[in-house]
Amino acid sequence: MKIPKTKKAKELQNLLAKHHGKVLSPIVNHVYQYLTDVENRYKLTLNHTDRGMGFDLHEPFKKESFTKGYNELGVYQIFINDIPFYTGEGIMNNRISRFCKAVLGENRYDEGHKAGDYIYKNIQNGRFNKDILNTIYVSYLSINDFMPMYESTNLKFTDITGEYIDTKDHIKKLSIEQGFNKSKPMTYYIEKIIMNKIGSILNTNNQSPSDIKYINERKFREKSFVSQTY
């Protein structure tokens, strides 16, 4: 019997964290710097459709439209104004679409996006006014952008039994056996570090309390679209 795909991929994420944090830090820093650069941040405009999934991404500062990696696995960051709101990973257009659908309250019973559901619920109960919908920004980066850095790393170690392990080969083998994308452990790994480093206020799983998250939460509560009863 196969272990659920996400569970196995997250086990491999922990393997990367335990044995390869130092060598993977340049990759994480590259993604972090890209996602937090305001010039890579797109204003998200909801376009209501019959499916409730339409949206536009307006490129910042009228620079060339960025579409690379849009249909690929990667890591993304949602901002409300300049506040880190939610860090995620997955197929970029699918995850952004799922977020938009949740914000509109049109997700099916078997769908969901934590950040989108949260915004929709709080608009409905009066804790947020709809002005929040004009303050959503997103940045995202495809795994293919940093895969060359990953491929050039030496991810080998000796375990407590003395067995020599090549983590990249191990991940590749298990991804074929279990049927998940071989890059999934890396996007999980990067997502976890970035959500903690940037202090995204809507992430909870894999996130620890921190001063930066507390500061972001306080800044969010002070926004004009947030009710005084929030």
HELIX and SHEET records of a PDB file:
HELIX    1   1 LYS A    5  THR A   36  1                                  32    
HELIX    2   2 VAL A   38  ASN A   40  5                                   3    
HELIX    3   3 PRO A   60  LYS A   62  5                                   3    
HELIX    4   4 MET A   92  VAL A  103  1                                  12    
HELIX    5   5 LYS A  114  GLN A  124  1                                  11    
HELIX    6   6 LYS A  130  ASN A  134  5                                   5    
HELIX    7   7 ILE A  143  GLU A  151  1                                   9    
HELIX    8   8 THR A  167  GLN A  178  1                                  12    
HELIX    9   9 LYS A  184  ILE A  198  1                                  15    
HELIX   10  10 ASP A  211  ARG A  221  1                                  11    
SHEET    1   A 5 GLY A  54  HIS A  58  0                                        
SHEET    2   A 5 TYR A  42  ASN A  47 -1                                        
SHEET    3   A 5 ILE A 136  SER A 142 -1                                        
SHEET    4   A 5 LEU A  73  ILE A  80 -1                                        
SHEET    5   A 5 ILE A  83  ILE A  91 -1                                        
SHEET    1   B 2 LYS A 156  THR A 158  0                                        
SHEET    2   B 2 TYR A 164  ASP A 166 -1                                        
END                                                                             
